[in-house]
Amino acid sequence: MATNKQLLGKGIKYLTGALPLMFLGPSLIYNAFQNQGNNWHYLVLGIGIVACLGSMVLIFLGLKIIMKGIFND
């Protein structure tokens, strides 16, 4: 039972793309709640939420692709 190395590499690329978003999203959300008096509060909060959701989607897709590569599904 051999692994598909191309799918493994593709899945790892998705996970490396999610890594910066995992740190950027919560820090933007924290920054938005600390600066509620600013006019840009809702924009920064929205960008932080989108970054967190994007990170979760990329992690899910990356793990799904890695599992396909390992088990030849």
N, C-alpha and C positions, 0 to 999 in steps of 0.2 A: 504494500500500500504506500505509494509514493505521494509526496505533497506537491502541489502545484506552486512553484516558486514565484511565478508571475502574480498570481492572486495574493500570495502572502505579501509580496512587496507592495502591491496596490493597497492592501488593507493597512499596512504599516504607514503608508503615506497619508491615508485618511486619519489615522491616529495622531501622527505628527502635526497634521493641520489642526486637529482639535486641541492640542496641548496649549498653544497660546490663548485660545479662546476660553479655556478653563480658568485661566488666571485673569484675563482681561475683563470678562463678564462680571464676576463678583466685585472686582475693584471699581468698575464703573457704577454698579448699583450702589455700592457703599458711598462713592463720591457724590452720587445724585442725592442720597438721603442726607448727607452732611451739608450740602449746599441747597437747601430747599428755598432759600430766599432769592436765589438766582432765577433769571428768566429761562435759562437753558435746562432747568431741572428735569422736565418731562422728556426732553430730547435725549439727554444723557441716560436717563432711566430706561427709555425705550431701546436705545442702542445696547445697553448692558443686558437687558432681557433677551434681545435678539442674539447677542453673542453667546449667552448661556444656552439658549435653545439650539443654536447652530452647533455648539460644542456637543450637546447631547446627540444630535442627529449624526454628526460625523463619527462619534464614538460608536453608535449603534451600527452604522453602515460599515465602519472599519472592522468591527468584531464579526459582523455577518460575513464579510468577504474573507476574513481570515479563517473562519470556520468552514467556508466553502473550499478554501485552498487546502486545508488540513484533511478534511474528510472526503474530498473529491465528490461533492454533492452536485 
